[in-house]
Amino acid sequence: MGIKEQIYNRSPLFLQHLFTTLYGYQLHRERYGPVYQERFRMLLEREHTTIDVKAEQLDRLNDFLRFCTEHSPYYRQLFTSHDIRLPLTDLSELKHIPVLSKEILRTHMEDIQTDVAAPIIGKTGGTTGTSLQVRYTIPDMQIRMAHLDYFKATHGVRRGMRRASFTAQDLVPERQQSDVYWRMNRAANQLLFTVKRLSPRTMAAYLEAIERFQPETIDGLPSAMIELARFAKREGIRLTCQPVAIFPTAERIDAEERQVIEEVFRGPVFDQYASSEGAPIVSECRFGQKHLHHEMGIIELDTDGEILVTSFDTHGTPLIRYRVGDRMTLSQRTCSCGHPGPIIESIDGRGRAFIQKPDGQKIFEAQLSSLVKHLPNSIERIQYVQMTTDSVSIYYVPDAERFSKSDEHLLMERLYRLFGRDIHLDVQAVSYIDAEESGKILLVKSSLTG
């Protein structure tokens, strides 16, 4: 546990709210500068103009590939060894560049990273359970935020609106006794709810806080929204808030789950897709169709159906034809909203399997995968297996060169913080984790949830 985290955890509640706000101001300075303003203005100005998507993507792609050859040792050598000549004359030539797997990214991170200033760290575990830590430049982050805010703006949401967010962050110290499972970020007018304390015992307190706050927009992990919505229906709790829009992130939701969220929280749901590593954003329009923000990158379908992402705004840790581990179904149909790109019929791979604790609390994949974020690039893979409600087997594959004794201590500390002490943890280091018949290695296997 770091010094800042220790100070936060030992501070009284009012100071924890203050620290959350101060961190919010730090993020605000990183995310909302001149690059953000320029990209957001561009997106607004071209709303009703005709765009040659392929021509624009080719120009942006060539600019990005040139940057990679100049600043990334890995790509400089890769392009030379595979005789990749720039500029490309057609988008189809992108397929001549070898695929970047998670394992290559993890083990060659130092060479892949560029020599430009990229102070923003993105940590991801993902549903494959591989630990990765990537870097962004400040302009990269501002461009991503411009696209995210533009997506929200198309549904009537403006920055500064009262915002309730569900996060897997450690907002609440273990020793806290009071039923306050949220912290206020006044920099963004945002009430942050930790999903790590959500259980049948605490759900009423969460709903009461939401009702008091009256959010104008809601975002974050949908697993928490779904659990709260189902609890509210069972208990006959009615909320009076009417958010302009609700934006689930990181996890898949089905039609029934979307319906219960919209019914209880009294606002329309609009889905989105991205990745912590920096994949281009895919978002849902007012007609319920999903579209790629083509200004941010290219998504290809590999021969096995998995997607390969090339992201133009990953100048710290470049992603070219990166196998992110998810699948998409693409359609050549166009949408009446006027978006120039194809419709994305479905996004597969963002799971919501969970581990269930004896008290009924569910720990979803987003929380489980985030655990390895604290062990950057030192765990090749992790898997959680549950056969009974009072025990979990945890298998992890350590990187022989990177995994240290301190990493082992940190792993155990994080596991006990996530699961608590009322469930038995059988933690084993293994040399490999078997794939399923489908060929996919699951993050969570549970006889309780199927």
N, C-alpha and C positions, 0 to 999 in steps of 0.2 A: 504494500500500500504506500503510495507516494505521500510526501509531506503535505501537499495541498489537500489531498483526500482526507488525511488524518485531521487537519485543521477543520475542514468542513464537517466531518462526522462528529467532532467534539464540540462544535459551536451550537449555541442555542438556535431555536427555530427561526427567529427573526433574522439572524445573521445568515442562515442558510438561504433564506429568500434573497437577501442582499447579494450574497456570492453568486447566486443563480442569475440575478439581474446584471451584475458586473460582467459575468461571462457572456451574457447576452449582448452587452454593448461591444465586447471584443469581437464577437461573431459579426455583429452589424458592421463594424469597420472593415472587416475582411470581405464581406459579401456585397456591400452596397456602395461601390465606388464608381468612377467614370466608365469603366468597361461595362459594368452592369447597366448603367444608364444608356449607353450607346446601343447595346444589344436589345434592351427592352424597347427603346424607341424604334429601332429597326423593325422589330416584330410587329409593333402597332402600325407602323407606316405601310407595311406591305400586306396587310390583312386582305385587301381586296384587289391585289395586283396579280397578274399572271406570271408564274415563275417557271423557268426551265429547271426542274429539280436536278436532273442528271448533269446538266452543264455546271450548275452551281456546286454540286457535290464533287465533281471532278476537279474543279478549281481548288476547292477547300482541301480535298484529298492530296493533291500535289503539293500544296503549301505545307501540309502537315508532314508528308513523307520527306520533303526536303529538310524540314526542321529536324526530323529524327536522324537522318544521315549526318547532319552537322553536329548534333548534340548527344546522341546515344551511341556508346561503343558497340552495344549489342546489335543495333539495327545497321550501323555502318558496316560491320562485318557480315551480317546476314545478307544485306543487299548486294554486297560485293560477291559473296560466295554463290549466290543464286542468280547473278547477272541481272538484277533488277535495275532497269534504266529509267531515269526520270527525265522529263515528266511522262506520266502515263498518258496515253492518248484515248483510252476508253476505260470505263469503270470495270469492264470484264477482266482487265489485266490485273486487277487487285488479287485475283485468285492465284496468281503466280507466287505470291508471298506466302511462305509457310505459316501454318496456324500457330498461334500462341496459346499454349495450354496453361492451366493453373499451376501445374508442376514446374513448367519452364519459368513462368513468372516468379514463382516462389524461390526457385533455386538460382536464378540468374538476375535477381532483383537489382544488385549493385551495377551490373553492366547495362541493364535495360534503362535504369534511371538516367536522366539527362544531367548536364552540368549547369543548368539554369536554377535560379532560386525558386524552390518549391516548398515553402514552409508549412503548408497545410497537409496534415496526415489523415488519410482515410483508412480506417481499419475495417476489415470484413472477415467474417467466417463463412457466410453463405450456407446454403442447404447441403453442400457437399462436405462441410466440416473441415475445409482446408483453411489454415491461418494465413492471411495476407495483409500486408501493410503497404499502401501506395501513397504517392505524394502528388499534390496539386500545386500549381502556381496560383497566386491570388486572382489573376485574370481568368484562369480556368474556373475557379469557384464562382466568380461574379457572373460569368456566362451561364453556368448551370442554374444559378439563382434567378437570372433574368428569364430563362425559359420556364422554370418552375412557377415563378410569379405571373408570367404571361398566361400559362395554362390556367392558373387560378383566376386571373382577371377575366378570362373568357367566360367564367361562370359567376361573375359578379363579385368576386372577393378582392378587396384592396388591402394593401399593407397597412397595419395599424388597427385593423378590426380585432375585436376580442376573439382570441384563438385558444382552443383547448387542444392539447397534443398528448398522445399516448406514446411513451418512450420506454425502451428497455434500459435506460440509464439508471445508475445507482443513486437515486435522489434521496432515499430514506435510510439512515443508519440502522444497523441491526438492533442497536440498543434502544431505539426510539419506542416509547410506549404510547404516545398519543396517536389518535386516528387521523393523522394529517399526511396523506400519501401523495401530496402534490407540492410543487414549489412555483412561485410566481416569478416570471421573467418580464419585468416591466419594460425592458428595452424593446420587446416585441409585442407587448400587451398579451402575453402568452401564459396560460396556466398549464404547467407540465405535470402530467400524471405518470407515475412509474407503474409499469405493469407487473413489477416484481413483487408487489404486495397485494395483488388482486386475488381475492378468494371469496368464497361464499360469506365469510364473516365480515369482510371489509367492503363489499360491493355497495351497500346502502350508503356508506360514507362517501364513496366516490360519486354516486348519483346526486347526493345532497350538495356536494361541492360544485358539480356541473350546473345544477339548478340555480345555485346562488350566483355563479359566474355569468350565466346566460351567454354562452359563446355564440359569436356570429359565424364562426367557421370551426370545423373540427378536422384534425388530421392525425396520422400516426398508425400504429399497429392495429389492424382490424380485429385481431383475436380478442383484444380487450373490449372493443366496442360491441362485438357479438356477445361476449359473456355478460356484459352489463345489460345489454338490450334484452337478452333472454331472462336474466334475473328480474329486471323491471317488469316484464310481462307476467312472470310467475307471481310476483309479489303485488301486482296491481299498482305499481308506481308510475305516475304520469309526469313527464317533463313538460315544461311550458316553453323552453327555449325553441327557437326556430332558426337554426343556422342557414346561411345562404347556400352553403355547400359543405360536403363531407368528403375528405380525400384520404382513403386508405392507402397505406404504403407497405412494401416489402413482402406482403403475403397475399395469397390468392383468396378471393371470396366467390361464393357461388350465388345463384339467383335468390335462394331462400335467405341466405345470410345478408345479402344486400337489402332485401325487403324488410327484415326485422330491424336492421340499423336505421333505415329510412323511417320506419313506423315509430320507433321509440324516440329517436333523436330528432325527428320531425324536420328532416332536411334531405335533399337529393344527394346521392353518392356518385362521385366521378373518380374512376380508377386511374392509376398511373403505374408506370414501370420505369425503373432505372437500376443501378447497382452501385454499391459502395466503391467499387473499383473505378467507376466513371463511364458506364455504358450510356449511349445516347438515350434521352428521355422519350418514352412513349406515353401518350396521355389520351384520355377519353374526351370526345367533343360533346356538344349539347345534344347530338343525335344518338349518343350511346356507342359511337364507333371509336376505335383506338387508332391513333396515327403516330408515326415516327416524326420527331422533330428533325427533319433532314439536314438542317443547318449544323447539327451537332455531330453527325456521323452517319455511318452505313451499317445496316444489319443484313447479313447474308444467312441463308439456310445451308448448313453443311449437308453432306450426303446422308448422315444418320439422323437428320432432323434437328440437331442442335443448332443454336444460333451462334454466329461469329460476329463480334462487334468491332468496328473500327471507330474510335471516338476522336474527333478532331480537337477536343478540349481536354487532353490528358498530356500536357507538356512536361509534367514532372516525371510521371511513369507512363510512357506512351503505350497505348493499346492498339495494336494493328491485328485484325483478324483474331481477336481474343475469344476463346471458347469459354463463355461465362457460365455454362452449365445448365442453362434453361432452354426451353423449346418454344417456338412460336408457329402459329399457322397463319400464313399470309394469303391475302386475297388481292386480285387485280381490280376488284370493284372500286369505284370512287364514291365519295360521300357527298351528300347534298350540303354539307357545311362549307364546302369550297376548298377543303384542304387538298393540295395538289398531289399528295402521295397516296400509296395504296392503303387499304384497310388491313389492320391486323386483327384477324378473326379471334385468336385466343393466345394467351400467354400461359405456358405450362412450366412447371418446375418450381414455382414459389409455394412450397408446401406449408401446411399448418398442422402437422402431426404434433403431439405434445406428450410430455411426461406428467403423470398425475400424482400429487403428493397425498399422504394419508388424510389431510384435512380437506381434500377436494380441490385445492389450488392446482391449476394447470400451468405448466411451464412450456410455452410454445417454441417452435423451431427458431423464431427470430431471436429469442433470448438464449437458447441453447447454442446457436451458431455464433452469437456475439461473444461467447466466453473466450474463444480462441483469439479474439481481437487483441487480447492483452498479452498474447504470446506471438509477437510478429514473426512470421515465417519460420517458426521453430517446430511446429506440429504439422506433419504432412496430412493427417486426417484424424477425425474423431467421430465416434459413434456412441449413441445412448441406446441401451436395450432395457426394456422394462417388462417383466413377467408378472410381478405382483405390485400392489400399491405401496408396499413398505420397503422396496429395494430397487436399485437401478445399477446395472452393470455399465461401466464406461470404458471403452477401449480407445486408445489413442496410439498413433504411429509417430514417434518422435523423430525429428531429423537428427541423424547421427552426429553431424558436425555442429549444428546450431543449438540443440536442446541441452540445457545445463541443469545443474542441481537447483539453482535458483528458479529456473523455469518450472521445475517439478513442484517446488514449494508454492509458487504463484498459482499453478494449476489447481493444487489442492485447496488453497485459500479461496480461489474463485468458485470452485465447485461447492464448497460448504456455504459460501455466501449465497449462492444461487439456490441450493436445495435445502439449506438448514440442517439441523441435527436430528430431525425426527424421521429421517429416511436413510436406510443403509446404502452406502456407496461402495461398490466394488470396482476399484479403479485399476486398470491393467495396461501397461505398455506392451504393444504387440508389433510384430514386424509387418503385418498387412491386415486389411479388413476385407472380407469376402464381398464380392458384388452379388446382386440379386440375379435371378434368371434374365431379367430385362437388361442386365449389364450395368445398371446404376447402383452405386454405393449409397445407401440411405444414411442420413444423419440420425434418424430416430426409427427404432423398431419397437413396437409395443403390441403385446397380446391383448392389452386393455382397449386399444383404439383401432386395431386392425391394420 
